[in-house]
Amino acid sequence: MPPEWAEHERTFMSWPVRDSMVYPDDHETVCSGYAGVVKAIAEFEPVTVLVNEADADFARSQLNAPNIDLLVIPHSDAWLRDNGPTFLLGERGERAGVNWRFNAWGGKYAPWDLDDEVAPRILEHYGIRRFDAPIVMEGGSFHVDGEGTLLTTEECLLNDNRNPDMSREQIEEQLKQYLNVERIIWLKRGLDGDETDGHVDNVACFAAPGKIVIQVCDDPADENYEITQENLRILSEVTDAKGRKLEVVKIPQPPKTHFEDSRLTLSYLNFYFVNGGIVLPVFGGAAAETDREAERILIETFPGRRIRTVDGMAIIKEGGNVHCTTQQMPRAGG
């Protein structure tokens, strides 16, 4: 599996489906938020948006911009990072894709039969070789550095609602086999309030081989303080597949925010690498100061990339953000 910053041929996303939304009355607002993300990514590379046939005309009216095309594939949920294929590159640059089993984040949102078929349908449409992995896995639950190291969390991958009959060692073996990684770095937990059971793409990601960006909390009264301090300690003690100690870049978390009785999982780490840039969710209001700081840190960390901000509040009530909506297809031969 190449790292996310490797050259993309295109990005895949899925259009929101009103019937499966947590807050269906917000459908138009969420669709507007998705359209904003699609158009931002399309400034850098082609975007293919999966749509249900019934939504195709509306989606087309919202996505009337260059570099965007629609592909009719039935689906219920719009978090393509988690139910889409994980793309691989072979030694000669040929593409393949991993088809993980998908069970809607531990059976939280039934039915998920259409979503479990999304990855095979994408791979079939593009004529890409498919590897069917016998394990429940979501793309947002791991990151790779492209040099043999994978980053994940125990909270998600070892959760009984994913693969209850598999040990940690058996899960590691599947990841090594299907992604061709050699070393797995296990963080303990994801962010407080994350209904995905701690996806790592809200917590930390590789910036380059041997370098990790992590969101941190400096308030001891916040539940994320203990979580992020523990993850920082782990990263300070491990080495990657090449034996390197890790350089760690810290980004401060946005202020704690609730909607109704639930904490919103606001994360700058849910950004997405695009060709020549980064698409970064920002949150405004009380988060204006940390928004500016996150953008400054990413500009400093990735001097060759343009940081393109989008409204991170538009879709967060549904449980995710920019990275959760996307899946990259690496350029063949790259």
Beta strands, then each sheet from edge to edge (+ up, - down):
strand 1: 8-14
strand 2: 47-51
strand 3: 68-72
strand 4: 86-89
strand 5: 95-101
strand 6: 129-136
strand 7: 142-144
strand 8: 149-153
strand 9: 183-187
strand 10: 204-208
strand 11: 211-216
strand 12: 247-252
strand 13: 258-259
strand 14: 262-263
strand 15: 272-274
strand 16: 277-282
strand 17: 306-311
strand 18: 327-330
sheet 1: 3+ 2+ 1+ 18-
sheet 2: 4+ 5- 6-
sheet 3: 7+ 8- 9-
sheet 4: 10+ 11- 12-
sheet 5: 13+ 14-
sheet 6: 15+ 16- 17-
end
